[in-house]
Amino acid sequence: MRWLVVVRREEPGLYVSLRRRFEGILWVEVIVDRRMGERRGRSAAVSTDCRRADRRRPLVPQERDRWQSFGYRLVRTGQPPA
C-alpha cells in the first residue's frame, strides 16, 4: 500500500524532518496540506451535483488528535509504485 503523510502548513520544520526521515522510501510521500477551506462556493444555483458524495471524510478521533497534537496525519492511497 502507499501512504501520504500530510503535514499542517503551520509546521514547516516537521515537514522538513519527515521528508528527511522517509527519503528514499517509495511508498511514502510527505506533503504539506494545501487546503484553504471549502473550495466550492454556492454563488450560483446548481440543479444537480455530479458528485455522488463528498470526498472528504470526517477525521476519526485518533486522526484528529494526531492532526492537532502532532501536526500530521496519515492517508492510505493505494498500491506502491512498481
Distance bins in CASP14 RR format, pairs under 12 A and 6 or more apart:
PFRMAT RR
TARGET T0000
AUTHOR 0000-0000-0000
RMODE 2
METHOD distances of the structure
MODEL  1
1 26 0 0 0 0 0 1 0 0 0 0 0
1 27 1 0 0 1 0 0 0 0 0 0 0
1 28 0 0 0 0 0 1 0 0 0 0 0
1 74 0 0 0 0 0 1 0 0 0 0 0
1 75 0 0 0 0 0 1 0 0 0 0 0
1 76 1 0 1 0 0 0 0 0 0 0 0
1 77 1 0 0 1 0 0 0 0 0 0 0
1 78 1 0 1 0 0 0 0 0 0 0 0
1 79 1 0 0 1 0 0 0 0 0 0 0
1 80 1 0 0 1 0 0 0 0 0 0 0
1 81 0 0 0 0 0 1 0 0 0 0 0
2 22 0 0 0 0 0 1 0 0 0 0 0
2 25 0 0 0 0 0 1 0 0 0 0 0
2 26 0 0 0 0 1 0 0 0 0 0 0
2 27 1 0 1 0 0 0 0 0 0 0 0
2 28 1 0 0 1 0 0 0 0 0 0 0
2 29 1 0 0 1 0 0 0 0 0 0 0
2 74 0 0 0 0 0 1 0 0 0 0 0
2 75 0 0 0 0 1 0 0 0 0 0 0
2 76 1 0 0 1 0 0 0 0 0 0 0
2 77 1 0 1 0 0 0 0 0 0 0 0
2 78 1 0 1 0 0 0 0 0 0 0 0
2 79 1 0 0 1 0 0 0 0 0 0 0
2 80 1 0 1 0 0 0 0 0 0 0 0
2 81 1 0 0 1 0 0 0 0 0 0 0
2 82 0 0 0 0 0 1 0 0 0 0 0
3 18 0 0 0 0 0 1 0 0 0 0 0
3 22 0 0 0 0 1 0 0 0 0 0 0
3 25 0 0 0 0 1 0 0 0 0 0 0
3 26 0 0 0 0 0 1 0 0 0 0 0
3 27 1 0 0 1 0 0 0 0 0 0 0
3 28 1 0 1 0 0 0 0 0 0 0 0
3 29 1 0 0 1 0 0 0 0 0 0 0
3 30 0 0 0 0 1 0 0 0 0 0 0
3 31 0 0 0 0 0 1 0 0 0 0 0
3 72 0 0 0 0 0 1 0 0 0 0 0
3 73 0 0 0 0 0 1 0 0 0 0 0
3 74 1 0 1 0 0 0 0 0 0 0 0
3 75 1 0 0 1 0 0 0 0 0 0 0
3 76 1 0 1 0 0 0 0 0 0 0 0
3 77 1 0 0 1 0 0 0 0 0 0 0
3 78 0 0 0 0 1 0 0 0 0 0 0
3 79 0 0 0 0 0 1 0 0 0 0 0
3 80 0 0 0 0 1 0 0 0 0 0 0
3 81 0 0 0 0 0 1 0 0 0 0 0
4 18 0 0 0 0 0 1 0 0 0 0 0
4 22 0 0 0 0 0 1 0 0 0 0 0
4 27 0 0 0 0 0 1 0 0 0 0 0
4 28 1 0 0 1 0 0 0 0 0 0 0
4 29 1 0 1 0 0 0 0 0 0 0 0
4 30 1 0 0 1 0 0 0 0 0 0 0
4 31 1 0 0 1 0 0 0 0 0 0 0
4 32 0 0 0 0 0 1 0 0 0 0 0
4 33 0 0 0 0 0 1 0 0 0 0 0
4 34 0 0 0 0 0 1 0 0 0 0 0
4 72 0 0 0 0 1 0 0 0 0 0 0
4 73 0 0 0 0 1 0 0 0 0 0 0
4 74 1 0 0 1 0 0 0 0 0 0 0
4 75 1 0 1 0 0 0 0 0 0 0 0
4 76 0 0 0 0 1 0 0 0 0 0 0
4 77 1 0 1 0 0 0 0 0 0 0 0
4 78 0 0 0 0 1 0 0 0 0 0 0
5 11 0 0 0 0 0 1 0 0 0 0 0
5 14 0 0 0 0 1 0 0 0 0 0 0
5 15 0 0 0 0 1 0 0 0 0 0 0
5 17 0 0 0 0 0 1 0 0 0 0 0
5 18 1 0 1 0 0 0 0 0 0 0 0
5 19 0 0 0 0 1 0 0 0 0 0 0
5 21 0 0 0 0 1 0 0 0 0 0 0
5 22 1 0 0 1 0 0 0 0 0 0 0
5 25 0 0 0 0 0 1 0 0 0 0 0
5 27 0 0 0 0 0 1 0 0 0 0 0
5 28 1 0 0 1 0 0 0 0 0 0 0
5 29 1 0 0 1 0 0 0 0 0 0 0
5 30 1 0 1 0 0 0 0 0 0 0 0
5 31 1 0 0 1 0 0 0 0 0 0 0
5 32 0 0 0 0 0 1 0 0 0 0 0
5 33 0 0 0 0 0 1 0 0 0 0 0
5 66 0 0 0 0 0 1 0 0 0 0 0
5 67 0 0 0 0 0 1 0 0 0 0 0
5 70 0 0 0 0 0 1 0 0 0 0 0
5 71 0 0 0 0 0 1 0 0 0 0 0
5 72 1 0 1 0 0 0 0 0 0 0 0
5 73 1 0 0 1 0 0 0 0 0 0 0
5 74 1 0 0 1 0 0 0 0 0 0 0
5 75 1 0 0 1 0 0 0 0 0 0 0
5 76 0 0 0 0 0 1 0 0 0 0 0
5 77 0 0 0 0 0 1 0 0 0 0 0
6 14 0 0 0 0 0 1 0 0 0 0 0
6 15 0 0 0 0 1 0 0 0 0 0 0
6 18 0 0 0 0 0 1 0 0 0 0 0
6 28 0 0 0 0 0 1 0 0 0 0 0
6 29 0 0 0 0 1 0 0 0 0 0 0
6 30 0 0 0 0 1 0 0 0 0 0 0
6 31 1 0 1 0 0 0 0 0 0 0 0
6 32 1 0 0 1 0 0 0 0 0 0 0
6 33 1 0 1 0 0 0 0 0 0 0 0
6 34 0 0 0 0 1 0 0 0 0 0 0
6 35 0 0 0 0 1 0 0 0 0 0 0
6 59 0 0 0 0 0 1 0 0 0 0 0
6 63 0 0 0 0 0 1 0 0 0 0 0
6 66 0 0 0 0 0 1 0 0 0 0 0
6 67 0 0 0 0 1 0 0 0 0 0 0
6 70 0 0 0 0 0 1 0 0 0 0 0
6 71 0 0 0 0 1 0 0 0 0 0 0
6 72 1 0 0 1 0 0 0 0 0 0 0
6 73 1 0 1 0 0 0 0 0 0 0 0
6 74 1 0 0 1 0 0 0 0 0 0 0
6 75 1 0 1 0 0 0 0 0 0 0 0
6 76 0 0 0 0 0 1 0 0 0 0 0
6 77 0 0 0 0 0 1 0 0 0 0 0
7 13 0 0 0 0 1 0 0 0 0 0 0
7 14 1 0 1 0 0 0 0 0 0 0 0
7 15 1 0 1 0 0 0 0 0 0 0 0
7 16 0 0 0 0 1 0 0 0 0 0 0
7 17 0 0 0 0 1 0 0 0 0 0 0
7 18 1 0 0 1 0 0 0 0 0 0 0
7 19 0 0 0 0 1 0 0 0 0 0 0
7 21 0 0 0 0 0 1 0 0 0 0 0
7 22 0 0 0 0 0 1 0 0 0 0 0
7 29 0 0 0 0 0 1 0 0 0 0 0
7 30 1 0 0 1 0 0 0 0 0 0 0
7 31 1 0 0 1 0 0 0 0 0 0 0
7 32 1 0 1 0 0 0 0 0 0 0 0
7 33 1 0 0 1 0 0 0 0 0 0 0
7 34 0 0 0 0 0 1 0 0 0 0 0
7 66 0 0 0 0 0 1 0 0 0 0 0
7 67 0 0 0 0 1 0 0 0 0 0 0
7 70 0 0 0 0 1 0 0 0 0 0 0
7 71 1 0 0 1 0 0 0 0 0 0 0
7 72 1 0 1 0 0 0 0 0 0 0 0
7 73 0 0 0 0 1 0 0 0 0 0 0
7 74 0 0 0 0 0 1 0 0 0 0 0
7 75 0 0 0 0 0 1 0 0 0 0 0
8 14 1 0 0 1 0 0 0 0 0 0 0
8 15 0 0 0 0 1 0 0 0 0 0 0
8 18 0 0 0 0 0 1 0 0 0 0 0
8 31 0 0 0 0 0 1 0 0 0 0 0
8 32 1 0 0 1 0 0 0 0 0 0 0
8 33 1 0 1 0 0 0 0 0 0 0 0
8 34 0 0 0 0 0 1 0 0 0 0 0
8 35 0 0 0 0 0 1 0 0 0 0 0
8 66 0 0 0 0 0 1 0 0 0 0 0
8 67 1 0 0 1 0 0 0 0 0 0 0
8 68 0 0 0 0 1 0 0 0 0 0 0
8 69 0 0 0 0 0 1 0 0 0 0 0
8 70 0 0 0 0 1 0 0 0 0 0 0
8 71 1 0 1 0 0 0 0 0 0 0 0
8 72 1 0 0 1 0 0 0 0 0 0 0
8 73 0 0 0 0 1 0 0 0 0 0 0
9 15 0 0 0 0 1 0 0 0 0 0 0
9 31 0 0 0 0 0 1 0 0 0 0 0
9 32 1 0 1 0 0 0 0 0 0 0 0
9 33 1 0 1 0 0 0 0 0 0 0 0
9 34 1 0 0 1 0 0 0 0 0 0 0
9 35 0 0 0 0 1 0 0 0 0 0 0
9 36 0 0 0 0 1 0 0 0 0 0 0
9 37 0 0 0 0 0 1 0 0 0 0 0
9 67 0 0 0 0 0 1 0 0 0 0 0
9 71 0 0 0 0 1 0 0 0 0 0 0
9 72 0 0 0 0 0 1 0 0 0 0 0
10 32 0 0 0 0 1 0 0 0 0 0 0
10 33 0 0 0 0 1 0 0 0 0 0 0
10 67 0 0 0 0 0 1 0 0 0 0 0
10 68 0 0 0 0 0 1 0 0 0 0 0
10 71 1 0 0 1 0 0 0 0 0 0 0
10 72 0 0 0 0 0 1 0 0 0 0 0
11 17 0 0 0 0 1 0 0 0 0 0 0
11 18 0 0 0 0 1 0 0 0 0 0 0
11 19 0 0 0 0 0 1 0 0 0 0 0
11 30 0 0 0 0 0 1 0 0 0 0 0
11 32 0 0 0 0 1 0 0 0 0 0 0
11 33 0 0 0 0 1 0 0 0 0 0 0
11 67 0 0 0 0 0 1 0 0 0 0 0
11 68 0 0 0 0 0 1 0 0 0 0 0
11 69 0 0 0 0 0 1 0 0 0 0 0
11 70 0 0 0 0 1 0 0 0 0 0 0
11 71 1 0 1 0 0 0 0 0 0 0 0
11 72 1 0 0 1 0 0 0 0 0 0 0
11 73 0 0 0 0 0 1 0 0 0 0 0
12 18 0 0 0 0 0 1 0 0 0 0 0
12 19 0 0 0 0 0 1 0 0 0 0 0
12 30 0 0 0 0 0 1 0 0 0 0 0
12 32 1 0 0 1 0 0 0 0 0 0 0
12 33 0 0 0 0 0 1 0 0 0 0 0
12 71 0 0 0 0 0 1 0 0 0 0 0
13 19 0 0 0 0 1 0 0 0 0 0 0
13 20 0 0 0 0 0 1 0 0 0 0 0
13 21 0 0 0 0 0 1 0 0 0 0 0
13 30 0 0 0 0 0 1 0 0 0 0 0
13 32 0 0 0 0 0 1 0 0 0 0 0
13 71 0 0 0 0 0 1 0 0 0 0 0
13 72 0 0 0 0 0 1 0 0 0 0 0
14 20 0 0 0 0 0 1 0 0 0 0 0
14 21 0 0 0 0 0 1 0 0 0 0 0
14 30 0 0 0 0 1 0 0 0 0 0 0
14 32 0 0 0 0 1 0 0 0 0 0 0
14 33 0 0 0 0 0 1 0 0 0 0 0
14 66 0 0 0 0 0 1 0 0 0 0 0
14 67 0 0 0 0 0 1 0 0 0 0 0
14 69 0 0 0 0 0 1 0 0 0 0 0
14 70 1 0 0 1 0 0 0 0 0 0 0
14 71 1 0 0 1 0 0 0 0 0 0 0
14 72 1 0 0 1 0 0 0 0 0 0 0
14 73 0 0 0 0 0 1 0 0 0 0 0
15 21 0 0 0 0 0 1 0 0 0 0 0
15 22 0 0 0 0 0 1 0 0 0 0 0
15 29 0 0 0 0 0 1 0 0 0 0 0
15 30 1 0 0 1 0 0 0 0 0 0 0
15 31 0 0 0 0 1 0 0 0 0 0 0
15 32 1 0 1 0 0 0 0 0 0 0 0
15 33 0 0 0 0 1 0 0 0 0 0 0
15 71 0 0 0 0 1 0 0 0 0 0 0
15 72 0 0 0 0 1 0 0 0 0 0 0
16 22 0 0 0 0 0 1 0 0 0 0 0
16 23 0 0 0 0 0 1 0 0 0 0 0
16 30 0 0 0 0 1 0 0 0 0 0 0
16 32 0 0 0 0 0 1 0 0 0 0 0
17 23 0 0 0 0 0 1 0 0 0 0 0
17 30 0 0 0 0 1 0 0 0 0 0 0
17 70 0 0 0 0 0 1 0 0 0 0 0
17 71 0 0 0 0 0 1 0 0 0 0 0
17 72 0 0 0 0 0 1 0 0 0 0 0
18 25 0 0 0 0 0 1 0 0 0 0 0
18 28 0 0 0 0 1 0 0 0 0 0 0
18 29 0 0 0 0 0 1 0 0 0 0 0
18 30 1 0 1 0 0 0 0 0 0 0 0
18 31 0 0 0 0 1 0 0 0 0 0 0
18 32 0 0 0 0 0 1 0 0 0 0 0
18 70 0 0 0 0 0 1 0 0 0 0 0
18 71 0 0 0 0 1 0 0 0 0 0 0
18 72 1 0 0 1 0 0 0 0 0 0 0
18 73 0 0 0 0 0 1 0 0 0 0 0
18 74 0 0 0 0 0 1 0 0 0 0 0
19 25 0 0 0 0 0 1 0 0 0 0 0
19 28 0 0 0 0 1 0 0 0 0 0 0
19 29 0 0 0 0 1 0 0 0 0 0 0
19 30 1 0 1 0 0 0 0 0 0 0 0
19 31 0 0 0 0 1 0 0 0 0 0 0
19 32 0 0 0 0 1 0 0 0 0 0 0
19 72 0 0 0 0 0 1 0 0 0 0 0
20 30 0 0 0 0 1 0 0 0 0 0 0
21 28 0 0 0 0 1 0 0 0 0 0 0
21 30 0 0 0 0 1 0 0 0 0 0 0
21 72 0 0 0 0 0 1 0 0 0 0 0
22 28 1 0 1 0 0 0 0 0 0 0 0
22 29 1 0 0 1 0 0 0 0 0 0 0
22 30 1 0 1 0 0 0 0 0 0 0 0
22 31 0 0 0 0 0 1 0 0 0 0 0
22 72 0 0 0 0 0 1 0 0 0 0 0
22 74 0 0 0 0 0 1 0 0 0 0 0
23 29 0 0 0 0 0 1 0 0 0 0 0
23 30 0 0 0 0 1 0 0 0 0 0 0
24 30 0 0 0 0 0 1 0 0 0 0 0
24 81 0 0 0 0 0 1 0 0 0 0 0
25 80 0 0 0 0 1 0 0 0 0 0 0
25 81 0 0 0 0 0 1 0 0 0 0 0
26 79 0 0 0 0 0 1 0 0 0 0 0
26 80 1 0 0 1 0 0 0 0 0 0 0
26 81 1 0 1 0 0 0 0 0 0 0 0
26 82 0 0 0 0 1 0 0 0 0 0 0
27 76 0 0 0 0 0 1 0 0 0 0 0
27 77 0 0 0 0 1 0 0 0 0 0 0
27 78 0 0 0 0 1 0 0 0 0 0 0
27 79 0 0 0 0 1 0 0 0 0 0 0
27 80 1 1 0 0 0 0 0 0 0 0 0
27 81 1 0 0 1 0 0 0 0 0 0 0
27 82 0 0 0 0 0 1 0 0 0 0 0
28 72 0 0 0 0 0 1 0 0 0 0 0
28 74 0 0 0 0 1 0 0 0 0 0 0
28 75 0 0 0 0 0 1 0 0 0 0 0
28 76 0 0 0 0 0 1 0 0 0 0 0
28 77 0 0 0 0 0 1 0 0 0 0 0
28 80 0 0 0 0 1 0 0 0 0 0 0
28 81 0 0 0 0 0 1 0 0 0 0 0
29 74 0 0 0 0 0 1 0 0 0 0 0
29 75 0 0 0 0 1 0 0 0 0 0 0
29 76 0 0 0 0 0 1 0 0 0 0 0
29 77 0 0 0 0 1 0 0 0 0 0 0
29 78 0 0 0 0 0 1 0 0 0 0 0
29 80 0 0 0 0 0 1 0 0 0 0 0
29 81 0 0 0 0 1 0 0 0 0 0 0
30 72 0 0 0 0 1 0 0 0 0 0 0
30 73 0 0 0 0 0 1 0 0 0 0 0
30 74 0 0 0 0 0 1 0 0 0 0 0
30 75 0 0 0 0 0 1 0 0 0 0 0
31 72 0 0 0 0 1 0 0 0 0 0 0
31 73 0 0 0 0 0 1 0 0 0 0 0
31 74 0 0 0 0 0 1 0 0 0 0 0
31 75 0 0 0 0 1 0 0 0 0 0 0
31 77 0 0 0 0 0 1 0 0 0 0 0
32 71 0 0 0 0 0 1 0 0 0 0 0
32 72 0 0 0 0 1 0 0 0 0 0 0
33 67 0 0 0 0 1 0 0 0 0 0 0
33 71 0 0 0 0 1 0 0 0 0 0 0
33 72 0 0 0 0 1 0 0 0 0 0 0
33 73 0 0 0 0 1 0 0 0 0 0 0
33 75 0 0 0 0 0 1 0 0 0 0 0
35 55 0 0 0 0 0 1 0 0 0 0 0
35 56 0 0 0 0 1 0 0 0 0 0 0
35 67 0 0 0 0 0 1 0 0 0 0 0
35 73 0 0 0 0 0 1 0 0 0 0 0
37 56 0 0 0 0 0 1 0 0 0 0 0
38 54 0 0 0 0 0 1 0 0 0 0 0
38 56 0 0 0 0 1 0 0 0 0 0 0
39 54 0 0 0 0 0 1 0 0 0 0 0
39 55 0 0 0 0 0 1 0 0 0 0 0
39 56 0 0 0 0 0 1 0 0 0 0 0
40 46 0 0 0 0 1 0 0 0 0 0 0
40 49 0 0 0 0 1 0 0 0 0 0 0
40 50 0 0 0 0 0 1 0 0 0 0 0
40 51 0 0 0 0 1 0 0 0 0 0 0
40 54 0 0 0 0 1 0 0 0 0 0 0
40 55 0 0 0 0 0 1 0 0 0 0 0
40 56 0 0 0 0 0 1 0 0 0 0 0
42 49 0 0 0 0 0 1 0 0 0 0 0
55 75 0 0 0 0 0 1 0 0 0 0 0
56 75 0 0 0 0 0 1 0 0 0 0 0
57 63 0 0 0 0 1 0 0 0 0 0 0
57 64 0 0 0 0 0 1 0 0 0 0 0
57 73 0 0 0 0 0 1 0 0 0 0 0
57 75 0 0 0 0 0 1 0 0 0 0 0
58 64 0 0 0 0 1 0 0 0 0 0 0
58 67 0 0 0 0 0 1 0 0 0 0 0
59 65 0 0 0 0 1 0 0 0 0 0 0
59 66 0 0 0 0 1 0 0 0 0 0 0
59 67 1 0 0 1 0 0 0 0 0 0 0
59 68 0 0 0 0 1 0 0 0 0 0 0
59 73 1 0 0 1 0 0 0 0 0 0 0
59 74 0 0 0 0 0 1 0 0 0 0 0
59 75 0 0 0 0 0 1 0 0 0 0 0
60 66 0 0 0 0 1 0 0 0 0 0 0
60 67 0 0 0 0 0 1 0 0 0 0 0
60 73 0 0 0 0 0 1 0 0 0 0 0
60 74 0 0 0 0 0 1 0 0 0 0 0
61 67 0 0 0 0 0 1 0 0 0 0 0
61 68 0 0 0 0 0 1 0 0 0 0 0
61 69 0 0 0 0 0 1 0 0 0 0 0
62 68 0 0 0 0 0 1 0 0 0 0 0
62 69 0 0 0 0 0 1 0 0 0 0 0
62 70 0 0 0 0 0 1 0 0 0 0 0
62 73 0 0 0 0 1 0 0 0 0 0 0
62 74 0 0 0 0 0 1 0 0 0 0 0
63 69 0 0 0 0 0 1 0 0 0 0 0
63 70 0 0 0 0 0 1 0 0 0 0 0
63 71 0 0 0 0 0 1 0 0 0 0 0
63 72 0 0 0 0 0 1 0 0 0 0 0
63 73 1 0 1 0 0 0 0 0 0 0 0
63 74 1 0 0 1 0 0 0 0 0 0 0
63 75 0 0 0 0 1 0 0 0 0 0 0
63 76 0 0 0 0 0 1 0 0 0 0 0
64 70 0 0 0 0 0 1 0 0 0 0 0
64 71 0 0 0 0 0 1 0 0 0 0 0
64 73 0 0 0 0 1 0 0 0 0 0 0
65 71 0 0 0 0 0 1 0 0 0 0 0
65 72 0 0 0 0 0 1 0 0 0 0 0
65 73 0 0 0 0 1 0 0 0 0 0 0
66 72 1 0 0 1 0 0 0 0 0 0 0
66 73 1 0 1 0 0 0 0 0 0 0 0
66 74 1 0 0 1 0 0 0 0 0 0 0
66 75 0 0 0 0 0 1 0 0 0 0 0
67 73 1 0 1 0 0 0 0 0 0 0 0
67 74 0 0 0 0 0 1 0 0 0 0 0
67 75 0 0 0 0 0 1 0 0 0 0 0
END
